[in-house]
Amino acid sequence: MAADRTQGATAAPMTAAALVALLAGAGFQVTEAQAQEMLAAYGHLEGMKARVRSGSCFGADLTAHFRLPG
Amino acid sequence: MTTDRMPRSIAQAARAIRTEALSPVELTQTCLARIARDDPRLNAFITVTGERARAEAHAAEDAIAAGRWRGPLHGIPVGLKDVFATKGVATTAHSRQLIDHVPAQDSAVAGQLAEAGAVLLGKLACHEFAFGAPAPDLPWPPARNPWNLAHFTGGSSSGVAAAVAAGLILGGIGSDTSGSVRSPAALCGIAGLKPSYDLIDRSGLFPLAPSLDHVGLMGRTVEDCAILLQALAPRDRASAAGGVIALDTDIKGLRIGVVRHFFRDDAPISDAGGRAIDAALDVFRDLGCAVRDVLVPPLADWMACGFLILLAEAFAVHERWLKDRPERYGASFRESMLLGATISSADYLHAIQRKNELVAAMNAVMTDCDLLVSAVQRGEAPRLDGVPKWGLFERPSLAMPFNLTGQPALSVCCGFGEHGLPLAVQLAARPHDEDTLLRAGHAYQCATTWHDRRPAL
């Protein structure tokens, strides 16, 4: 079930416009220039999310008994 | 008293004050004179509480003369990172968000220091809300390293570290969520202790990430950190021996595990930093300790897990202000916190689960070790203008593992690099075994003289 643990990691590189839209959806206003500045850090954050998911045993009990979607 | 007669440590000052060989009033005046002379270049202070300090020093002097000595902090000048609430004294967290904030009551730490008779000299600079890097768009400038004013102090308890190292205060209190006490202590050449999680009451501390936040203690010596700990920890929990930490006991036979892969492979430190840690290990061997390398999960795992938890929790703290008045933050902090909005609850839960696994792995290693040794920083302090804006995202923190485990950890100066700036070694013990940690740190300082060096301002 290793693939399940990486679900949610960004497949395509994030763009400034997409980050503006993502944050706007959560109620936060940033300019495209600000989002551009944030992209480098966003990439590191996505890497951390993937690393934690791939290393974590979260749901291990569940997957022993059920077939999870993904 | 001239500034040349400034005591070298809290312990030395306390002995002199108790026997009335040193006046708390004179000591306070000396510190205030040093602040007036040196702080315009150091930027360590946000608020200097001179009038209050003089009154507290007079009260201490009168009480001691009347035979009411309260303990080794009585009459000692100290400072607080400006994230601890102080009744009637501005508490800003180094942010425009709180620029006019004057708390109505003391934090637990401020209250305990007052109860111990310490003299509060002021509130000290940090990174905005104890996170990030030095920023040019905040209401106060970043603190500077007293060993070289063009260099970084480390953070986020930057002002306390600079002020202690420069001799403007004898000790101070910071907060440590991913090394914010140990890192500046390392780069400024002083001792920095992060006690066990929850050992010191955090009420009235502006939170960064509550599950990782620790109150931290800073002084020139490990003995000074022990004195501060005994004043701030519950009396029955400061030491397994019932509140009295017996520093001067033999450490022969202690088993030390060196997490060498952290600082050799995972986040390689400078050659000078590595040699300094090797030399420190030789000192511990000479003191009779058994030293061997150990393996724990890679630093990147600790960092990913800790940073996600930190950012998710910090975002929760700041969410309202990020929506209502984002312009009052510096750009660096605001942009960092907004990235917290991209962390899902599933990401956070995976991180919590991973934390539990990492802690279990560390506990397994600690069954055969009394202490761990690692690095705190990658080498000497970089230039202030060379600190990367996104450094916290880019570079694994060598301090973070012990925020996740809640173990007590200590940074101690173990040498100086080619640019004349301090180097440090990090020690960590089992949770709630501050006794062993402080005994080992004190024994190291008794066997070496690095902590005796002073910056020439």
HADDOCK unambig.tbl for C-alpha pairs under 7 A between the chains (distance, minus, plus):
assign (segid A and resid 28 and name CA) (segid B and resid 323 and name CA) 6.06 0.50 0.50
assign (segid A and resid 38 and name CA) (segid B and resid 335 and name CA) 6.55 0.50 0.50
assign (segid A and resid 41 and name CA) (segid B and resid 390 and name CA) 6.29 0.50 0.50
assign (segid A and resid 41 and name CA) (segid B and resid 393 and name CA) 5.94 0.50 0.50
assign (segid A and resid 42 and name CA) (segid B and resid 339 and name CA) 6.75 0.50 0.50
assign (segid A and resid 44 and name CA) (segid B and resid 393 and name CA) 6.10 0.50 0.50
assign (segid A and resid 44 and name CA) (segid B and resid 394 and name CA) 6.50 0.50 0.50
assign (segid A and resid 48 and name CA) (segid B and resid 304 and name CA) 4.52 0.50 0.50
assign (segid A and resid 49 and name CA) (segid B and resid 347 and name CA) 6.27 0.50 0.50
assign (segid A and resid 51 and name CA) (segid B and resid 301 and name CA) 6.97 0.50 0.50
assign (segid A and resid 51 and name CA) (segid B and resid 304 and name CA) 6.81 0.50 0.50
assign (segid A and resid 52 and name CA) (segid B and resid 301 and name CA) 6.90 0.50 0.50
assign (segid A and resid 52 and name CA) (segid B and resid 304 and name CA) 6.34 0.50 0.50
assign (segid A and resid 52 and name CA) (segid B and resid 305 and name CA) 6.00 0.50 0.50
assign (segid A and resid 52 and name CA) (segid B and resid 350 and name CA) 6.38 0.50 0.50
assign (segid A and resid 52 and name CA) (segid B and resid 351 and name CA) 5.84 0.50 0.50
assign (segid A and resid 52 and name CA) (segid B and resid 354 and name CA) 6.48 0.50 0.50
assign (segid A and resid 53 and name CA) (segid B and resid 350 and name CA) 5.93 0.50 0.50
assign (segid A and resid 55 and name CA) (segid B and resid 354 and name CA) 6.90 0.50 0.50
assign (segid A and resid 56 and name CA) (segid B and resid 350 and name CA) 6.25 0.50 0.50
assign (segid A and resid 56 and name CA) (segid B and resid 353 and name CA) 6.33 0.50 0.50
assign (segid A and resid 56 and name CA) (segid B and resid 354 and name CA) 4.84 0.50 0.50
assign (segid A and resid 58 and name CA) (segid B and resid 350 and name CA) 5.98 0.50 0.50
assign (segid A and resid 58 and name CA) (segid B and resid 353 and name CA) 5.84 0.50 0.50
